[in-house]
Amino acid sequence: MKNDCSQKTIAKPCSMRGIGIHTGSETEVSFKPAGADEGIRFVRTDLPGKPEILATVDNVDLDQVVRQTVIRNGETQIRTVEHVLAALTGLGIDNVVIELDSCELPVGDGSALPYVDVLAEVGTVSLDTPRQYIEVKEPICMVEDSVEMVAIPASRLEVTFKIDYDHPAVGIRSASFAIDPETFRKEIAPARTFCFLKDVEDLRKKGLLRGGSLENAIVIGDEEILNEDLRYPDEIVRHKVLDTLGDLALLGKPLKAHVIGVRSGHFYNVKFVDKILEKTGHRPSADHSLPMGVEAIRNSLPHRYPFLMVDRIVELDQKKLRGVGLKNVSVNEPFFQGHWPNRPVMPGVLLIESMAQVGGVLLDSFPQFRGRLAYLLSIDKVKLRRPVVPGDQLRIETQFEKIRGRTGKARSEVFVDGKLVAEAEMVYRLVEN
């Protein structure tokens, strides 16, 4: 039976055109109905094969999340998705196909209102499948740098946001809304994006804001706001609520929680979305059972004889970003035939390879990275302290300092009988297989 708890899609196709705020390129966007549980799917009609990208946090390219939210599938990228995602979330639309002929969504007037207008004109229809909500049962907190994000239990979606800018025209402001279609249309959707005039030149040097102007953004000068009229006295903080709603759409399902953000932006919003999934059980942990033998390792790594340099994984800790593997060095290793056969010593480059492979297994244990290849971008601070000879067992300990987007930096150490024999720092890049 169809009711308000049913999933929704749009009643019929619709479209709009506009320029991207960062690329300045003109884009045509078409919205098409989608079936239940299909989610929000973007399609690049300008590329061969019309590649698709599902709007989920797994597909966010964190390396590119600067003043915008960017999703990616391999080399296919779609930029500035937050306003259209906010419109869909605010209007309660669960499933839709969004086709576009460029890499960036149109900015319109800098708000979500142009998207709301075109979507509201065609209306929505209920599907025969009920919504599956992500419900927060206990508080979830994230504090990084000066940013605070909290989600607390609630029977519906509510968003509170606080900004704190050392500027006479902005200062400290906050806004709070219970999200429903009517409130979103009237109180949030019209709020425009903003930037500080002092940042414009630097952003344009980075290839951003090529399509930005007073027509599609609030510009804040040294002392005052340059636009003649604001749509709300607190339009800036309302736009932060809008951005937060857009990023929450990357959960992939509607949320029941009161989300509170302080000084956050797209980068931290996306990290918090991932944390919500983890804490609510919607981000499954790795299904690897420990210890992992050779067959399980072969399912994680593309390497095969004679280049598989890990025999066993004895520790994988996603929270601590740490992995530990073992390698038994036999006199029958094929490299000993040519590497000092009269005094066999394991080549240092293969010690480095064993470190890299443990890191690769750890990266593959994350659901969002599974199936991708971990390439080495750089190797630094390599030290080979002791020779490794037949009969040694290597204990390879790899600790990631950070994993951001598709890039990770790790420090690895190799021990034999508790003594350090090799160490290195490595930077990985994850690519499509």
C-alpha positions in Angstrom: 0.0 0.0 0.0 1.4 3.4 -1.0 1.7 6.0 1.8 4.0 8.7 3.1 6.5 6.0 4.2 6.9 4.7 0.7 9.9 5.5 -1.4 9.3 8.3 -4.0 10.5 9.2 -7.4 9.5 12.0 -9.8 6.3 11.7 -11.8 7.8 12.4 -15.2 11.1 13.6 -16.8 12.2 17.2 -16.6 15.3 19.2 -17.4 17.2 22.5 -16.9 20.4 24.2 -18.1 23.0 26.4 -16.5 26.7 27.0 -15.9 28.9 25.4 -13.3 30.2 27.7 -10.6 33.7 26.3 -10.6 34.2 25.2 -14.3 32.1 27.9 -15.9 31.0 25.3 -18.4 27.3 25.1 -19.6 25.5 21.9 -18.6 22.1 20.4 -19.5 20.7 18.3 -16.7 17.8 15.9 -17.2 15.9 14.2 -14.4 14.2 10.8 -15.0 12.1 8.6 -12.8 13.8 5.6 -11.2 12.5 2.4 -9.5 12.5 1.5 -5.9 15.9 1.0 -4.2 17.8 2.5 -7.2 18.9 5.5 -5.3 20.2 8.7 -6.9 22.2 7.9 -10.0 24.2 10.3 -12.1 24.9 9.6 -15.7 27.5 11.4 -17.9 25.9 11.4 -21.3 28.9 13.2 -22.8 31.3 10.3 -22.3 31.6 7.0 -24.1 29.4 4.3 -22.6 27.5 6.9 -20.5 29.2 5.9 -17.2 27.1 6.1 -14.0 27.9 7.1 -10.5 25.7 6.3 -7.5 25.4 9.2 -5.0 27.0 7.5 -2.0 29.8 8.3 0.4 31.9 5.5 -1.1 32.1 7.4 -4.4 33.2 10.7 -2.9 36.6 12.0 -4.1 37.8 13.5 -0.9 40.9 14.8 -2.6 38.7 17.2 -4.7 36.3 18.2 -1.9 37.3 21.9 -1.7 34.3 24.3 -1.7 32.2 21.5 -3.4 31.3 17.9 -3.1 32.7 15.7 -5.8 31.8 12.1 -6.7 33.9 9.8 -8.9 33.9 6.4 -10.6 37.3 5.6 -12.0 38.2 8.6 -14.2 34.6 9.8 -14.4 33.9 12.8 -12.2 30.9 14.9 -11.3 31.4 18.1 -9.4 29.3 20.3 -7.1 26.5 17.7 -6.5 25.5 19.2 -3.1 22.7 21.6 -4.2 20.8 19.0 -6.3 21.2 16.4 -3.5 19.9 18.9 -1.0 16.9 19.5 -3.2 16.2 15.8 -3.5 16.6 15.3 0.2 14.5 18.3 1.1 11.7 17.2 -1.2 11.8 13.6 0.0 12.8 12.1 -3.4 14.5 8.8 -2.9 15.1 7.5 -6.5 16.0 9.4 -9.6 18.3 9.3 -12.6 20.2 12.5 -13.3 21.8 12.8 -16.7 24.2 15.6 -17.5 26.5 16.4 -20.4 29.4 18.0 -18.5 31.4 17.3 -15.3 29.6 19.9 -13.1 26.0 20.5 -12.1 24.6 24.0 -12.8 24.9 26.5 -10.0 21.7 28.5 -11.0 21.4 31.4 -8.6 23.7 29.7 -6.1 20.9 28.0 -4.1 18.9 24.8 -4.4 15.8 26.8 -5.5 16.2 26.2 -9.3 16.3 22.5 -8.7 13.3 22.6 -6.4 11.3 24.6 -8.9 11.9 22.2 -11.8 11.3 19.1 -9.6 8.2 20.5 -7.9 6.7 21.3 -11.3 6.6 17.6 -12.3 5.8 16.3 -8.8 6.5 13.0 -7.2 4.9 9.6 -7.1 5.0 6.9 -4.4 6.4 3.5 -5.1 5.3 0.2 -3.6 8.4 -0.2 -1.5 8.7 1.3 2.0 11.6 3.6 2.9 14.4 2.1 5.0 15.7 4.7 7.3 19.1 5.0 9.0 18.1 5.7 12.7 20.5 7.0 15.2 20.0 5.2 18.5 22.7 6.9 20.6 24.8 10.1 20.1 27.5 10.0 17.4 30.2 12.7 17.8 33.1 13.8 15.7 35.6 16.6 16.7 38.4 17.4 14.3 40.4 20.6 14.3 37.8 23.3 15.1 34.9 21.4 13.6 32.2 19.6 15.7 29.6 17.3 14.3 27.0 15.5 16.4 24.0 13.3 15.5 21.5 12.6 18.3 18.4 10.4 18.3 15.3 12.0 16.8 12.0 10.7 15.2 12.7 12.8 12.1 15.5 14.6 10.3 16.5 17.9 12.0 19.6 20.0 11.2 21.2 22.7 13.4 24.2 24.6 12.2 26.5 27.2 13.8 29.0 29.4 11.9 31.7 31.4 13.6 33.5 33.8 11.3 35.8 36.6 12.5 34.1 39.2 10.3 31.9 42.2 11.2 29.2 41.3 8.6 29.0 37.6 9.5 30.1 36.8 13.0 28.5 34.0 15.0 25.1 32.8 13.9 23.1 29.6 14.1 19.9 28.2 12.6 17.9 25.1 13.2 15.2 23.4 11.2 13.0 20.2 11.2 13.2 19.1 7.6 10.1 18.6 5.6 9.3 19.6 2.0 7.4 22.8 2.9 10.0 24.0 5.3 12.8 23.2 2.9 11.1 25.1 0.0 10.5 28.2 2.1 13.3 28.4 4.6 16.3 26.6 3.2 16.3 26.1 -0.6 16.5 29.8 -1.5 19.7 30.4 0.6 22.6 31.1 -1.7 26.2 29.9 -1.6 28.8 32.5 -0.4 32.5 33.3 -0.4 34.9 35.9 0.9 36.2 38.4 -1.6 39.7 37.9 -0.2 39.7 34.3 -1.2 38.4 34.7 -4.8 41.7 35.3 -6.5 43.4 32.3 -4.8 40.5 30.0 -5.6 40.5 31.0 -9.3 44.2 30.2 -9.4 43.3 26.7 -8.3 40.8 26.4 -11.1 37.7 27.2 -9.0 35.0 29.8 -9.2 35.4 30.3 -13.0 31.6 30.7 -13.3 31.1 32.6 -10.0 29.6 36.1 -9.8 27.3 38.3 -7.7 24.5 36.7 -9.7 25.0 33.2 -8.2 26.8 33.8 -4.9 26.9 36.1 -1.8 30.3 37.8 -1.8 31.6 39.1 1.5 34.0 42.0 1.3 36.4 43.3 3.9 33.7 45.1 5.9 30.4 44.3 4.4 28.4 42.0 2.1 28.6 43.2 -1.5 25.2 41.9 -2.6 22.5 44.5 -2.3 19.8 42.3 -0.8 19.9 39.1 1.2 17.0 36.7 1.1 17.2 36.1 4.8 19.2 38.0 7.5 20.9 34.7 8.3 21.1 33.5 4.7 24.7 32.4 5.1 24.1 29.9 7.9 20.9 28.7 6.2 23.1 27.8 3.2 25.3 25.8 5.5 22.2 23.9 6.5 21.5 23.3 2.8 25.0 22.0 2.2 24.7 19.7 5.1 21.5 18.2 3.8 23.1 17.7 0.4 26.0 15.8 2.0 23.7 13.7 4.2 22.1 12.4 1.0 25.4 10.5 0.5 24.2 8.1 3.3 22.1 6.5 0.5 19.1 6.3 2.7 16.9 8.8 4.6 18.1 9.7 8.1 16.2 10.0 11.4 18.4 12.1 13.6 19.1 15.6 14.8 22.4 16.6 13.1 24.3 19.5 14.7 27.2 21.0 12.9 29.7 23.7 14.1 32.1 25.3 11.6 31.9 22.3 9.3 32.2 22.1 5.5 31.9 19.5 2.8 35.1 17.6 3.7 34.1 17.1 7.3 30.4 16.6 6.5 31.5 13.6 4.3 33.7 12.2 7.0 30.8 12.4 9.4 28.5 10.7 7.0 30.9 7.8 6.9 31.0 7.8 10.7 27.2 7.6 10.9 27.2 4.6 8.6 29.8 2.9 10.7 28.2 3.6 14.1 24.7 2.6 13.0 25.9 -0.6 11.5 25.3 0.4 7.9 29.0 0.5 7.1 29.9 -3.2 7.5 33.4 -4.0 8.7 35.6 -6.3 6.7 34.4 -9.8 6.3 37.9 -11.1 6.5 38.4 -13.7 9.3 41.8 -13.7 11.0 44.3 -15.1 10.5 44.1 -14.8 6.7 45.8 -17.6 4.8 47.2 -17.6 1.3 43.8 -18.2 -0.4 42.2 -15.2 1.4 45.2 -13.0 0.6 44.9 -14.0 -3.1 41.3 -12.8 -3.0 42.5 -9.4 -1.7 45.6 -8.9 -3.9 46.2 -9.4 -7.6 49.7 -10.7 -7.1 50.6 -14.3 -8.0 53.6 -16.5 -8.0 56.5 -15.6 -7.9 55.5 -12.2 -6.6 53.2 -12.8 -3.7 55.2 -11.7 -0.7 52.8 -12.3 2.1 51.9 -15.7 3.5 49.6 -14.8 6.4 47.7 -11.8 7.8 47.5 -11.9 11.6 46.1 -8.4 12.3 43.7 -6.0 10.5 42.4 -3.0 12.4 40.4 -0.5 10.4 39.9 1.9 13.2 43.6 2.1 14.0 44.5 1.8 10.2 47.0 -1.0 11.0 47.8 -4.4 9.4 50.3 -7.1 10.3 51.5 -9.9 8.0 54.0 -12.7 8.0 56.3 -13.9 5.2 58.3 -17.1 5.6 61.6 -16.9 3.6 62.6 -20.2 2.1 65.8 -21.2 0.4 63.6 -22.3 -2.5 62.5 -18.7 -3.3 63.1 -18.2 -7.0 65.0 -14.9 -6.5 67.8 -16.7 -4.5 68.9 -18.4 -7.8 70.3 -15.2 -9.0 70.6 -13.0 -5.9 74.0 -14.0 -4.4 73.4 -17.8 -4.8 76.6 -18.5 -2.8 75.4 -16.3 0.0 71.6 -15.9 -0.4 70.1 -12.5 0.8 66.6 -11.4 0.1 66.6 -8.3 -2.2 65.7 -5.1 -0.5 63.1 -4.2 -3.2 61.2 -7.4 -2.3 61.2 -6.4 1.4 59.6 -3.1 0.2 57.1 -5.1 -1.9 56.1 -7.2 1.1 55.4 -4.0 3.1 53.3 -2.7 0.2 51.3 -5.9 -0.1 50.3 -5.8 3.6 49.1 -2.3 3.1 47.2 -3.4 0.0 45.4 -6.1 2.0 44.4 -3.5 4.7 43.1 -1.1 2.1 41.1 -3.9 0.5 39.5 -4.7 3.8 37.5 -1.4 3.7 34.2 -1.9 1.8 34.6 1.4 -0.1 38.0 0.3 -1.5 37.2 -3.4 -2.2 38.1 -4.5 -5.7 40.4 -1.5 -6.4 44.1 -1.7 -7.0 46.6 -0.1 -4.6 49.4 1.5 -6.6 52.5 2.9 -5.0 52.9 6.6 -5.7 56.1 7.2 -3.7 58.5 5.5 -1.3 60.5 7.5 1.2 62.8 7.1 4.1 63.8 3.5 3.2 66.3 1.9 5.5 67.6 -1.7 5.1 69.1 -2.4 8.5 69.9 -6.2 8.4 70.1 -8.9 5.7 67.2 -11.3 5.4 68.3 -14.9 4.7 66.6 -18.3 4.2 64.9 -19.5 7.3 63.8 -16.0 8.5 60.2 -15.2 9.2 59.3 -11.6 8.4 56.8 -9.8 10.6 55.5 -6.9 8.5 53.8 -4.1 10.4 52.0 -1.4 8.4 50.5 1.7 10.0 48.6 4.2 7.9 48.9 7.8 9.0 45.9 8.8 7.0 43.6 7.6 4.2 42.0 10.5 2.4 39.9 10.0 -0.7 41.8 7.6 -2.9 45.2 8.2 -1.4 46.8 6.7 1.7 50.1 7.3 3.5 51.6 4.5 5.6 54.8 3.7 7.5 55.9 0.0 7.4 58.5 -1.9 9.5 59.8 -5.4 9.0 61.1 -7.5 11.9 62.9 -10.8 12.2 63.0 -12.3 15.7 61.9 -8.9 17.1 64.8 -7.0 15.4 64.0 -4.3 12.9 65.4 -5.3 9.5 63.7 -2.7 7.1 61.5 0.3 7.2 59.9 2.7 4.7 57.2 5.3 4.2 54.8 4.7 1.3 52.0 6.6 -0.4 49.3 4.5 -2.1 46.8 5.5 -4.8 43.7 3.5 -5.3 42.5 3.0 -8.9 39.8 1.0 -10.6 40.7 -2.6 -11.3 
